Amino acid sequence: MSVLLVAVDAPAQAPATAAEAAKSVVFEATSNAVRPGDSVGLRWECQVTGKVRLDPGGLVMEAKGQVTVKPSATTIYTLTEAKAGGAMLGRVEVRIEPYAPYGEPAKVCAFEASTHAVLPGEPVVLHWTCTGTAKVKLEPGGLELDGQSEITVTPLETTRYTITASNFSGGASRTVEVQVLKSPVGQPARVCAFTAGQSAIRPGEPVELRWECVGDSKVRLEPGGLELDGKDHITVQPSETTVYTLSAMNILGGSSRSLEIRVIPGLPERPPIAPETLSIAGTAPIPEPQRADTEPAKAVIEAPKPTIEAAKPPPPPSPSSSPAPAVPASATDGETKTTAFREANLPLAIALSEAQRAAAAPDRWTLRLVVSGSTDGLKVLAKHGGKEAEDLMVLPYVRKDGIRWWQACYGAFPSKSAALQAYAKLPEALRKALSTPLPLHLDRLPGDMPKVPEPQV
């Protein structure tokens, strides 16, 4: 077996520099040459602060760990610090070769079945990984399988399979059992939920993926082909916009779900939102919940149905003032969004606009001004929008054929009439450049990304 060690002799204390970090890392593969379709183990131990990132795949892992990969072509795996501008910690190259090299005892590194429970006569794929050029034999049956890495069997009864690899230097064996069921039990594997902490991030920013599955299943994440049985979350750090697909499968079936993480340069960092203090009209703010062993405070409220509202509400606008958007963009985000319009940066414009839309109160109205598939239209918004451009929202518009366009909407108003009245506030040049406004409910726009229905458990 050939093992590639990137660095050894890790110091007892945490390294102070990137150069010292590279010297305090062990990053190795169980073999640096495997046959097509074979698996290989990667193991690392890093004396660094925080987590590390394994590529390809952009997987954020603990500083000490191991995974099993199955490269389809010669691949260079790299380990870096999981932070923006993180130092390179090590690299391992795994070559795909028809046969493993001579000179070492044969060893069975892995022996797995595609499933451990089937109905009578259903196919099962037995897959193994061996090092050292060897004679490979499968029992029961005494099948000679030299040069192969998998075989399909159809057991009629519960069977224990043993794979043995041997050469002039020695050998080893491993065993796996496949249970044959008389009738189906359980339920098909199903991905009930697959979510991300954020759908739009800055380059180098980590994001957590979480999922919920039902049914005893094999769970796999792409890209990267990482097997995640028994887990319900993982942190990734994509360097570019990536679609992640989570698949769950068992003997009775399976399902998969996908989500997209958009990597957008220039996306501003969002500060944490402080919880809002609530009060009952005419009374003091609501106190913190009391412990069960204390007597609750008695409050006297004359109104049978008090109105709950934010503490210290702003004074209502005068009747003579014209309606204004309910959720204006912040000064910083507004300037950034206008810059995105001017530079025709559609991903950044959509990310900022979606945040503005999400902050709007429910059941609000907006004016849709245009639907377009060209980013040049963003420049029109910046050129003619004036200061009102900060209240324009560029939101996704998905056609029936799946092609993604965008739609420009203005404001978030309490009523349809208020939205139409506010249209007069837009600069005349912008009104002439765009089509007739269409008042719509902001929380259910035509062309919104379709929502995946939750499966019935």
VOPAGU-2260 file (C-alpha; in pm, 1 decimal, decimal comma):
REM VOPAGU-2260
SITE   aa  ch    i         X         Y         Z
SITE  MET   A    0       0,0       0,0       0,0
SITE  SER   A    1     128,8     342,9     -92,4
SITE  VAL   A    2      48,4     626,9     151,2
SITE  LEU   A    3     108,9     993,2      83,4
SITE  LEU   A    4     194,0    1202,3     390,8
SITE  VAL   A    5     175,6    1575,4     338,5
SITE  ALA   A    6     340,5    1677,8     666,7
SITE  VAL   A    7     439,3    1521,1     996,8
SITE  ASP   A    8     571,8    1608,8    1343,5
SITE  ALA   A    9     290,1    1839,0    1451,2
SITE  PRO   A   10     388,6    2076,5    1734,8
SITE  ALA   A   11     205,4    2062,1    2066,0
SITE  GLN   A   12      87,1    2424,7    2044,1
SITE  ALA   A   13    -129,0    2587,8    1776,7
SITE  PRO   A   14      76,6    2725,0    1484,9
SITE  ALA   A   15     122,6    3098,2    1457,9
SITE  THR   A   16     167,2    3130,9    1082,5
SITE  ALA   A   17      38,6    2968,1     761,9
SITE  ALA   A   18     382,4    2814,1     705,9
SITE  GLU   A   19     379,0    2659,1    1053,3
SITE  ALA   A   20      19,3    2541,4     994,3
SITE  ALA   A   21     126,5    2348,8     684,7
SITE  LYS   A   22     400,5    2177,0     887,5
SITE  SER   A   23     158,7    2065,6    1161,2
SITE  VAL   A   24     -83,3    1875,3     938,8
SITE  VAL   A   25    -112,1    1507,3     859,7
SITE  PHE   A   26    -315,1    1451,3     542,1
SITE  GLU   A   27    -299,4    1105,0     388,2
SITE  ALA   A   28    -480,3     856,1     168,1
SITE  THR   A   29    -508,3     484,3     229,3
SITE  SER   A   30    -376,1     445,1    -125,1
SITE  ASN   A   31    -259,1     692,5    -385,2
SITE  ALA   A   32    -337,8     453,1    -673,6
SITE  VAL   A   33    -670,9     271,0    -704,9
SITE  ARG   A   34    -861,4      91,5    -975,1
SITE  PRO   A   35   -1161,7     251,5   -1151,2
SITE  GLY   A   36   -1467,7     239,7    -926,4
SITE  ASP   A   37   -1268,1     170,8    -608,8
SITE  SER   A   38   -1298,1     367,8    -286,7
SITE  VAL   A   39   -1011,6     524,8     -97,7
SITE  GLY   A   40    -995,0     667,5     252,1
SITE  LEU   A   41    -871,3    1019,1     332,2
SITE  ARG   A   42    -754,9    1101,0     685,1
SITE  TRP   A   43    -628,3    1426,1     832,3
SITE  GLU   A   44    -526,9    1578,0    1163,3
SITE  CYS   A   45    -458,7    1951,8    1178,4
SITE  GLN   A   46    -330,8    2165,2    1463,5
SITE  VAL   A   47    -528,3    2471,1    1354,8
SITE  THR   A   48    -796,4    2688,0    1509,1
SITE  GLY   A   49   -1140,9    2632,7    1359,1
SITE  LYS   A   50   -1249,6    2398,8    1083,8
SITE  VAL   A   51   -1092,3    2293,5     754,6
SITE  ARG   A   52   -1223,3    2273,3     399,5
SITE  LEU   A   53   -1186,5    1966,6     177,2
SITE  ASP   A   54   -1195,1    2009,6    -200,7
SITE  PRO   A   55   -1330,7    1919,5    -448,4
SITE  GLY   A   56   -1675,9    1970,3    -301,6
SITE  GLY   A   57   -1605,6    2260,0     -63,6
SITE  LEU   A   58   -1690,9    2045,2     239,7
SITE  VAL   A   59   -1628,4    2206,3     580,2
SITE  MET   A   60   -1505,7    1944,8     828,1
SITE  GLU   A   61   -1358,4    1921,1    1176,5
SITE  ALA   A   62    -982,0    1970,5    1209,9
SITE  LYS   A   63    -944,8    1596,2    1267,8
SITE  GLY   A   64   -1140,7    1340,4    1071,1
SITE  GLN   A   65   -1166,7    1100,8     782,6
SITE  VAL   A   66   -1392,5    1030,7     483,6
SITE  THR   A   67   -1425,9     768,6     212,9
SITE  VAL   A   68   -1428,2     891,4    -147,0
SITE  LYS   A   69   -1472,9     720,8    -480,2
SITE  PRO   A   70   -1298,7     928,4    -749,8
SITE  SER   A   71   -1401,5     864,4   -1110,1
SITE  ALA   A   72   -1072,1    1010,1   -1243,1
SITE  THR   A   73    -729,9    1101,9   -1109,3
SITE  THR   A   74    -805,7    1366,6    -846,8
SITE  ILE   A   75    -604,7    1606,1    -631,3
SITE  TYR   A   76    -768,4    1654,2    -290,7
SITE  THR   A   77    -674,0    1972,5    -104,6
SITE  LEU   A   78    -715,8    2074,8     257,3
SITE  THR   A   79    -734,9    2446,0     348,5
SITE  GLU   A   80    -843,6    2653,4     646,3
SITE  ALA   A   81   -1220,2    2710,5     626,9
SITE  LYS   A   82   -1211,4    3088,7     617,3
SITE  ALA   A   83   -1167,1    3358,5     360,3
SITE  GLY   A   84    -806,5    3352,2     242,0
SITE  GLY   A   85    -739,3    3040,1     449,6
SITE  ALA   A   86    -394,5    2882,8     421,9
SITE  MET   A   87    -333,6    2568,4     220,6
SITE  LEU   A   88    -274,4    2284,4     466,1
SITE  GLY   A   89    -203,7    1990,8     236,0
SITE  ARG   A   90    -281,1    1801,7     -81,1
SITE  VAL   A   91    -314,7    1435,9    -176,9
SITE  GLU   A   92    -326,6    1297,5    -529,8
SITE  VAL   A   93    -522,7     976,4    -591,3
SITE  ARG   A   94    -447,8     821,9    -930,4
SITE  ILE   A   95    -683,9     592,9   -1117,4
SITE  GLU   A   96    -485,4     296,7   -1255,2
SITE  PRO   A   97    -605,4     -38,0   -1396,6
SITE  TYR   A   98    -419,0    -235,5   -1131,8
SITE  ALA   A   99    -269,5    -158,9    -793,8
SITE  PRO   A  100     111,9    -189,9    -774,2
SITE  TYR   A  101     299,0    -504,1    -666,0
SITE  GLY   A  102     530,9    -523,9    -367,7
SITE  GLU   A  103     294,2    -533,1     -67,9
SITE  PRO   A  104      55,0    -786,2      87,5
SITE  ALA   A  105    -295,5    -786,1     -56,6
SITE  LYS   A  106    -546,1    -613,0     167,4
SITE  VAL   A  107    -923,3    -572,3     154,4
SITE  CYS   A  108    -972,9    -205,8     243,5
SITE  ALA   A  109   -1351,8    -210,7     207,7
SITE  PHE   A  110   -1627,2    -462,6     135,3
SITE  GLU   A  111   -1980,1    -324,1     112,4
SITE  ALA   A  112   -2325,6    -421,5     -13,8
SITE  SER   A  113   -2551,8    -174,0    -190,8
SITE  THR   A  114   -2820,4    -274,7      60,4
SITE  HIS   A  115   -2830,5    -507,5     358,8
SITE  ALA   A  116   -3196,6    -613,4     325,3
SITE  VAL   A  117   -3379,0    -722,8       8,8
SITE  LEU   A  118   -3676,9    -927,2    -101,3
SITE  PRO   A  119   -3610,8   -1274,7    -247,4
SITE  GLY   A  120   -3448,2   -1252,4    -591,9
SITE  GLU   A  121   -3377,6    -877,4    -580,4
SITE  PRO   A  122   -3030,1    -768,3    -698,2
SITE  VAL   A  123   -2755,4    -659,6    -459,5
SITE  VAL   A  124   -2424,3    -507,9    -569,6
SITE  LEU   A  125   -2122,7    -624,5    -369,6
SITE  HIS   A  126   -1836,8    -378,6    -397,0
SITE  TRP   A  127   -1483,3    -411,6    -263,7
SITE  THR   A  128   -1153,1    -227,2    -261,7
SITE  CYS   A  129    -822,0    -412,6    -245,6
SITE  THR   A  130    -460,3    -296,5    -242,1
SITE  GLY   A  131    -172,5    -489,8    -387,2
SITE  THR   A  132    -215,7    -695,9    -705,2
SITE  ALA   A  133    -404,4    -998,3    -576,2
SITE  LYS   A  134    -613,5   -1304,7    -637,6
SITE  VAL   A  135    -967,0   -1215,3    -535,0
SITE  LYS   A  136   -1215,1   -1485,2    -435,7
SITE  LEU   A  137   -1580,1   -1460,6    -327,0
SITE  GLU   A  138   -1756,7   -1712,5    -104,2
SITE  PRO   A  139   -1999,7   -1881,9    -113,9
SITE  GLY   A  140   -1946,4   -2006,4    -466,7
SITE  GLY   A  141   -1567,0   -1981,1    -487,3
SITE  LEU   A  142   -1585,9   -1719,9    -765,8
SITE  GLU   A  143   -1247,4   -1594,6    -892,9
SITE  LEU   A  144   -1284,3   -1218,5    -940,5
SITE  ASP   A  145    -930,3   -1100,6   -1019,8
SITE  GLY   A  146    -923,6    -746,2   -1158,1
SITE  GLN   A  147   -1285,3    -673,5   -1067,4
SITE  SER   A  148   -1422,4    -442,4    -799,6
SITE  GLU   A  149   -1790,7    -537,5    -785,2
SITE  ILE   A  150   -2039,9    -812,1    -864,9
SITE  THR   A  151   -2419,6    -834,8    -862,4
SITE  VAL   A  152   -2585,9   -1120,3    -671,4
SITE  THR   A  153   -2953,3   -1215,8    -621,7
SITE  PRO   A  154   -2981,4   -1405,3    -293,3
SITE  LEU   A  155   -3293,3   -1611,8    -218,2
SITE  GLU   A  156   -3212,6   -1644,2     151,6
SITE  THR   A  157   -3008,8   -1454,6     407,8
SITE  THR   A  158   -2644,1   -1497,0     302,3
SITE  ARG   A  159   -2304,5   -1408,0     446,8
SITE  TYR   A  160   -2055,4   -1315,3     172,6
SITE  THR   A  161   -1677,7   -1323,1     224,8
SITE  ILE   A  162   -1422,5   -1162,1      -6,6
SITE  THR   A  163   -1059,6   -1279,0      15,2
SITE  ALA   A  164    -758,8   -1111,9    -147,5
SITE  SER   A  165    -417,1   -1281,3    -151,1
SITE  ASN   A  166     -79,4   -1263,2    -327,1
SITE  PHE   A  167     275,9   -1387,8    -266,0
SITE  SER   A  168     320,3   -1139,5      19,2
SITE  GLY   A  169       3,7   -1227,4     211,6
SITE  GLY   A  170    -369,1   -1167,0     213,2
SITE  ALA   A  171    -681,7   -1063,0     402,2
SITE  SER   A  172   -1059,3   -1107,6     394,7
SITE  ARG   A  173   -1379,0    -926,2     491,8
SITE  THR   A  174   -1742,1   -1034,3     535,3
SITE  VAL   A  175   -2080,0    -873,6     479,0
SITE  GLU   A  176   -2429,8   -1015,1     539,0
SITE  VAL   A  177   -2736,2    -953,5     321,6
SITE  GLN   A  178   -3071,2   -1026,9     486,6
SITE  VAL   A  179   -3352,9   -1159,0     265,9
SITE  LEU   A  180   -3696,6   -1048,2     385,9
SITE  LYS   A  181   -4014,6   -1247,8     333,6
SITE  SER   A  182   -4220,3    -931,6     284,2
SITE  PRO   A  183   -4152,0    -553,8     267,5
SITE  VAL   A  184   -4119,7    -377,2     600,4
SITE  GLY   A  185   -4085,1     -11,1     688,1
SITE  GLN   A  186   -4135,3     265,3     432,7
SITE  PRO   A  187   -3948,5     414,8     138,6
SITE  ALA   A  188   -3672,4     656,9     226,2
SITE  ARG   A  189   -3782,9    1015,0     180,3
SITE  VAL   A  190   -3619,9    1355,0     209,2
SITE  CYS   A  191   -3883,8    1553,9     399,8
SITE  ALA   A  192   -3684,9    1876,4     419,4
SITE  PHE   A  193   -3358,5    2012,6     279,8
SITE  THR   A  194   -3272,8    2369,5     377,1
SITE  ALA   A  195   -2980,2    2609,6     393,2
SITE  GLY   A  196   -2903,8    2872,3     653,8
SITE  GLN   A  197   -2874,3    3126,8     372,1
SITE  SER   A  198   -2948,0    3109,3       0,7
SITE  ALA   A  199   -2711,0    3394,4     -91,4
SITE  ILE   A  200   -2363,1    3433,6      60,7
SITE  ARG   A  201   -2039,5    3620,6       8,0
SITE  PRO   A  202   -1733,1    3440,6    -134,3
SITE  GLY   A  203   -1562,9    3234,7     136,6
SITE  GLU   A  204   -1862,2    3244,8     371,0
SITE  PRO   A  205   -1971,5    2911,2     525,2
SITE  VAL   A  206   -2334,6    2799,9     515,5
SITE  GLU   A  207   -2504,0    2513,6     698,7
SITE  LEU   A  208   -2717,4    2259,8     511,6
SITE  ARG   A  209   -2981,3    2072,9     714,8
SITE  TRP   A  210   -3215,9    1790,7     622,5
SITE  GLU   A  211   -3478,0    1555,1     761,5
SITE  CYS   A  212   -3532,6    1205,3     621,0
SITE  VAL   A  213   -3779,7     928,5     701,9
SITE  GLY   A  214   -3715,1     559,1     660,3
SITE  ASP   A  215   -3388,0     380,1     728,2
SITE  SER   A  216   -3180,1     503,8     435,6
SITE  LYS   A  217   -2848,3     573,3     270,6
SITE  VAL   A  218   -2796,6     949,5     246,2
SITE  ARG   A  219   -2567,0    1103,1     -15,3
SITE  LEU   A  220   -2475,7    1464,5     -95,7
SITE  GLU   A  221   -2366,6    1592,7    -435,6
SITE  PRO   A  222   -2137,1    1744,1    -549,0
SITE  GLY   A  223   -1865,6    1551,6    -369,7
SITE  GLY   A  224   -2042,0    1214,3    -341,6
SITE  LEU   A  225   -2021,1    1230,9      39,5
SITE  GLU   A  226   -2211,1     958,6     227,3
SITE  LEU   A  227   -2384,8    1109,0     529,9
SITE  ASP   A  228   -2576,6     819,2     688,1
SITE  GLY   A  229   -2697,0     905,1    1038,2
SITE  LYS   A  230   -2629,8    1279,5    1006,7
SITE  ASP   A  231   -2874,1    1568,3     969,0
SITE  HIS   A  232   -2650,0    1865,2     883,7
SITE  ILE   A  233   -2317,0    1967,9     734,3
SITE  THR   A  234   -2136,7    2297,7     673,5
SITE  VAL   A  235   -2017,1    2378,8     323,1
SITE  GLN   A  236   -1814,3    2668,5     187,2
SITE  PRO   A  237   -1877,5    2693,8    -188,7
SITE  SER   A  238   -1644,5    2914,1    -392,0
SITE  GLU   A  239   -1906,3    2965,5    -663,8
SITE  THR   A  240   -2282,0    2934,4    -704,9
SITE  THR   A  241   -2359,3    2565,2    -646,7
SITE  VAL   A  242   -2664,3    2339,0    -662,2
SITE  TYR   A  243   -2655,5    2079,1    -382,9
SITE  THR   A  244   -2861,5    1759,3    -414,7
SITE  LEU   A  245   -2941,9    1534,4    -118,9
SITE  SER   A  246   -3057,8    1179,4    -196,8
SITE  ALA   A  247   -3201,6     918,7      41,2
SITE  MET   A  248   -3263,4     556,9     -62,4
SITE  ASN   A  249   -3348,4     219,5      90,6
SITE  ILE   A  250   -3490,7    -112,7     -23,7
SITE  LEU   A  251   -3839,8      28,1     -78,2
SITE  GLY   A  252   -3741,2     337,6    -274,6
SITE  GLY   A  253   -3600,2     683,3    -230,7
SITE  SER   A  254   -3620,0    1051,0    -316,2
SITE  SER   A  255   -3398,5    1354,8    -350,3
SITE  ARG   A  256   -3414,2    1730,8    -310,4
SITE  SER   A  257   -3196,2    2010,7    -440,8
SITE  LEU   A  258   -3123,7    2368,0    -341,5
SITE  GLU   A  259   -2905,8    2644,2    -481,8
SITE  ILE   A  260   -2651,1    2846,0    -285,3
SITE  ARG   A  261   -2568,3    3166,2    -472,1
SITE  VAL   A  262   -2219,1    3308,4    -417,7
SITE  ILE   A  263   -2239,6    3683,4    -480,3
SITE  PRO   A  264   -1932,1    3911,0    -464,4
SITE  GLY   A  265   -2015,9    4244,0    -304,8
SITE  LEU   A  266   -2304,9    4117,4     -95,1
SITE  PRO   A  267   -2300,5    4322,4     228,0
SITE  GLU   A  268   -2267,9    4145,4     560,9
SITE  ARG   A  269   -2592,5    4131,0     754,2
SITE  PRO   A  270   -2570,3    4230,4    1124,5
SITE  PRO   A  271   -2772,5    4018,7    1371,5
SITE  ILE   A  272   -3127,5    4145,5    1421,6
SITE  ALA   A  273   -3213,8    4237,6    1781,1
SITE  PRO   A  274   -3552,9    4111,5    1903,5
SITE  GLU   A  275   -3822,7    4377,5    1908,1
SITE  THR   A  276   -3975,8    4478,5    2240,7
SITE  LEU   A  277   -4353,9    4429,0    2243,0
SITE  SER   A  278   -4606,6    4594,6    2470,5
SITE  ILE   A  279   -4981,0    4593,8    2521,1
SITE  ALA   A  280   -5138,2    4925,3    2431,7
SITE  GLY   A  281   -5173,0    5136,2    2741,2
SITE  THR   A  282   -4955,7    4911,5    2964,6
SITE  ALA   A  283   -4588,7    4851,2    3037,5
SITE  PRO   A  284   -4376,7    4621,7    2816,0
SITE  ILE   A  285   -4445,5    4248,3    2849,8
SITE  PRO   A  286   -4217,9    4107,4    3125,9
SITE  GLU   A  287   -3990,9    3805,4    3088,0
SITE  PRO   A  288   -4163,8    3467,7    3148,9
SITE  GLN   A  289   -4160,2    3367,2    3517,4
SITE  ARG   A  290   -4040,3    3037,4    3656,9
SITE  ALA   A  291   -4299,1    2771,5    3736,0
SITE  ASP   A  292   -4222,5    2785,2    4111,6
SITE  THR   A  293   -4307,0    3154,9    4143,3
SITE  GLU   A  294   -4649,6    3314,4    4147,4
SITE  PRO   A  295   -4726,2    3497,2    3821,2
SITE  ALA   A  296   -4780,9    3868,5    3841,0
SITE  LYS   A  297   -5142,5    3980,3    3816,5
SITE  ALA   A  298   -5211,2    4236,2    3546,6
SITE  VAL   A  299   -5540,4    4421,5    3505,5
SITE  ILE   A  300   -5630,8    4504,8    3145,8
SITE  GLU   A  301   -5959,9    4682,9    3092,3
SITE  ALA   A  302   -5990,0    4616,9    2718,5
SITE  PRO   A  303   -6120,7    4265,0    2648,1
SITE  LYS   A  304   -5906,2    4232,7    2333,6
SITE  PRO   A  305   -5595,2    4450,3    2374,1
SITE  THR   A  306   -5398,7    4540,5    2066,4
SITE  ILE   A  307   -5035,8    4417,7    2056,4
SITE  GLU   A  308   -4805,4    4661,0    1886,6
SITE  ALA   A  309   -4439,1    4764,2    1881,3
SITE  ALA   A  310   -4325,1    4977,6    2171,1
SITE  LYS   A  311   -4304,0    5350,6    2097,4
SITE  PRO   A  312   -4474,0    5339,8    1758,0
SITE  PRO   A  313   -4392,5    5623,0    1518,9
SITE  PRO   A  314   -4661,8    5890,9    1472,7
SITE  PRO   A  315   -4899,5    5820,1    1183,3
SITE  PRO   A  316   -4848,7    6020,9     862,7
SITE  SER   A  317   -5065,7    6321,5     805,4
SITE  PRO   A  318   -5362,9    6273,9     570,0
SITE  SER   A  319   -5212,7    6513,9     319,2
SITE  SER   A  320   -4884,6    6322,3     279,1
SITE  SER   A  321   -4855,2    6087,7     -16,9
SITE  PRO   A  322   -4826,9    5710,1      41,7
SITE  ALA   A  323   -4471,6    5582,9      76,4
SITE  PRO   A  324   -4321,1    5236,9      54,7
SITE  ALA   A  325   -4366,6    5051,3     384,8
SITE  VAL   A  326   -4021,4    4893,2     378,3
SITE  PRO   A  327   -3764,5    5133,5     232,9
SITE  ALA   A  328   -3415,4    5001,2     182,0
SITE  SER   A  329   -3152,0    5102,7     435,4
SITE  ALA   A  330   -2911,5    5373,0     323,7
SITE  THR   A  331   -2624,6    5127,7     280,8
SITE  ASP   A  332   -2827,9    4858,7     107,3
SITE  GLY   A  333   -3001,7    5118,6    -107,5
SITE  GLU   A  334   -2671,2    5255,5    -232,6
SITE  THR   A  335   -2535,4    4904,1    -288,5
SITE  LYS   A  336   -2849,2    4804,6    -477,7
SITE  THR   A  337   -2834,4    5115,8    -697,0
SITE  THR   A  338   -2471,3    5030,7    -773,9
SITE  ALA   A  339   -2580,6    4678,5    -866,6
SITE  PHE   A  340   -2836,4    4825,7   -1107,8
SITE  ARG   A  341   -2573,6    5053,0   -1260,3
SITE  GLU   A  342   -2325,5    4765,6   -1304,7
SITE  ALA   A  343   -2596,2    4522,5   -1424,6
SITE  ASN   A  344   -2506,4    4286,7   -1137,3
SITE  LEU   A  345   -2828,9    4083,4   -1139,1
SITE  PRO   A  346   -2738,1    3830,4    -862,9
SITE  LEU   A  347   -2651,4    4106,7    -616,0
SITE  ALA   A  348   -2958,5    4311,4    -710,1
SITE  ILE   A  349   -3187,2    4010,8    -655,8
SITE  ALA   A  350   -3024,9    3917,0    -322,1
SITE  LEU   A  351   -3072,4    4268,5    -178,6
SITE  SER   A  352   -3424,7    4296,2    -317,6
SITE  GLU   A  353   -3530,7    3960,7    -174,1
SITE  ALA   A  354   -3412,6    4074,0     170,0
SITE  GLN   A  355   -3616,5    4395,1     132,1
SITE  ARG   A  356   -3921,2    4194,3      25,9
SITE  ALA   A  357   -3884,8    3953,5     319,4
SITE  ALA   A  358   -3882,2    4247,9     563,1
SITE  ALA   A  359   -4218,5    4376,9     436,2
SITE  ALA   A  360   -4532,6    4329,3     644,0
SITE  PRO   A  361   -4773,3    4058,6     521,8
SITE  ASP   A  362   -5050,5    4133,5     271,5
SITE  ARG   A  363   -4874,9    4430,2     110,4
SITE  TRP   A  364   -4920,3    4558,4    -243,0
SITE  THR   A  365   -4650,7    4650,4    -493,2
SITE  LEU   A  366   -4631,9    4781,2    -848,9
SITE  ARG   A  367   -4467,9    4560,2   -1108,5
SITE  LEU   A  368   -4303,3    4786,7   -1365,0
SITE  VAL   A  369   -4131,8    4547,9   -1605,8
SITE  VAL   A  370   -4044,2    4181,5   -1673,3
SITE  SER   A  371   -3719,5    4124,0   -1862,2
SITE  GLY   A  372   -3459,7    3865,9   -1951,2
SITE  SER   A  373   -3181,6    4118,4   -2020,9
SITE  THR   A  374   -2952,6    4260,8   -1754,7
SITE  ASP   A  375   -2925,2    4584,0   -1954,3
SITE  GLY   A  376   -3265,5    4677,3   -1817,1
SITE  LEU   A  377   -3104,2    4721,0   -1473,2
SITE  LYS   A  378   -2906,8    5014,0   -1610,2
SITE  VAL   A  379   -3234,3    5181,2   -1708,4
SITE  LEU   A  380   -3349,7    5155,6   -1345,2
SITE  ALA   A  381   -3027,8    5319,1   -1224,0
SITE  LYS   A  382   -3028,5    5586,9   -1494,6
SITE  HIS   A  383   -3389,1    5703,4   -1459,8
SITE  GLY   A  384   -3480,4    5586,0   -1108,6
SITE  GLY   A  385   -3322,3    5873,6    -919,3
SITE  LYS   A  386   -3354,9    5850,3    -541,7
SITE  GLU   A  387   -3660,8    5625,7    -584,8
SITE  ALA   A  388   -3431,2    5352,3    -722,4
SITE  GLU   A  389   -3359,3    5254,9    -361,7
SITE  ASP   A  390   -3724,9    5144,7    -326,3
SITE  LEU   A  391   -3720,2    4937,9    -646,1
SITE  MET   A  392   -3696,8    4560,8    -603,2
SITE  VAL   A  393   -3556,6    4328,0    -867,9
SITE  LEU   A  394   -3704,8    3984,5    -800,2
SITE  PRO   A  395   -3682,4    3647,2    -977,1
SITE  TYR   A  396   -3934,0    3566,6   -1251,2
SITE  VAL   A  397   -3942,8    3199,4   -1355,5
SITE  ARG   A  398   -4111,6    3130,0   -1688,7
SITE  LYS   A  399   -4319,8    2814,9   -1740,4
SITE  ASP   A  400   -4034,1    2660,0   -1939,4
SITE  GLY   A  401   -3801,9    2706,5   -1640,7
SITE  ILE   A  402   -3599,4    2995,6   -1788,5
SITE  ARG   A  403   -3512,4    3254,6   -1522,3
SITE  TRP   A  404   -3593,7    3619,7   -1595,2
SITE  TRP   A  405   -3643,0    3907,5   -1352,0
SITE  GLN   A  406   -3919,4    4152,7   -1265,7
SITE  ALA   A  407   -3886,4    4504,9   -1125,3
SITE  CYS   A  408   -4136,0    4604,7    -854,1
SITE  TYR   A  409   -4179,1    4932,2    -667,2
SITE  GLY   A  410   -4256,4    4963,1    -296,1
SITE  ALA   A  411   -4465,3    4777,3     -39,2
SITE  PHE   A  412   -4798,0    4953,4      23,8
SITE  PRO   A  413   -5091,1    4881,8     257,5
SITE  SER   A  414   -5349,2    4881,9     -23,5
SITE  LYS   A  415   -5389,6    4864,3    -399,0
SITE  SER   A  416   -5504,7    5226,8    -418,5
SITE  ALA   A  417   -5203,5    5344,3    -217,5
SITE  ALA   A  418   -4972,8    5165,3    -459,9
SITE  LEU   A  419   -5134,8    5329,3    -762,9
SITE  GLN   A  420   -5118,4    5673,5    -600,3
SITE  ALA   A  421   -4747,3    5627,9    -528,4
SITE  TYR   A  422   -4676,5    5562,1    -895,1
SITE  ALA   A  423   -4683,1    5938,2    -951,2
SITE  LYS   A  424   -4375,4    5973,7    -728,1
SITE  LEU   A  425   -4158,1    5791,0    -978,0
SITE  PRO   A  426   -3947,8    6010,1   -1207,0
SITE  GLU   A  427   -4120,0    6085,4   -1536,4
SITE  ALA   A  428   -3825,6    5947,5   -1735,2
SITE  LEU   A  429   -3858,3    5610,2   -1559,9
SITE  ARG   A  430   -4235,7    5597,3   -1617,0
SITE  LYS   A  431   -4184,4    5660,9   -1987,5
SITE  ALA   A  432   -3911,3    5396,2   -2014,8
SITE  LEU   A  433   -4118,8    5121,0   -1851,6
SITE  SER   A  434   -4455,7    4963,1   -1918,5
SITE  THR   A  435   -4787,9    5038,2   -1747,1
SITE  PRO   A  436   -4765,3    4943,9   -1376,7
SITE  LEU   A  437   -4949,1    4635,0   -1256,6
SITE  PRO   A  438   -5055,9    4629,6    -888,4
SITE  LEU   A  439   -4989,4    4288,4    -730,7
SITE  HIS   A  440   -4974,2    4124,9    -388,4
SITE  LEU   A  441   -4608,0    4140,3    -285,0
SITE  ASP   A  442   -4613,6    3801,1    -110,9
SITE  ARG   A  443   -4743,6    3611,4    -417,6
SITE  LEU   A  444   -4605,3    3752,1    -738,3
SITE  PRO   A  445   -4653,4    3578,9   -1073,4
SITE  GLY   A  446   -4325,3    3414,5   -1167,4
SITE  ASP   A  447   -4217,9    3344,7    -809,8
SITE  MET   A  448   -3991,9    3044,2    -761,1
SITE  PRO   A  449   -4225,3    2743,6    -717,2
SITE  LYS   A  450   -4236,6    2599,4    -367,5
SITE  VAL   A  451   -4168,8    2228,4    -329,8
SITE  PRO   A  452   -4464,3    2069,1    -146,7
SITE  GLU   A  453   -4381,6    1897,1     179,6
SITE  PRO   A  454   -4425,7    1519,2     145,3
SITE  GLN   A  455   -4684,8    1350,1     363,9
SITE  VAL   A  456   -4516,0    1148,4     637,5
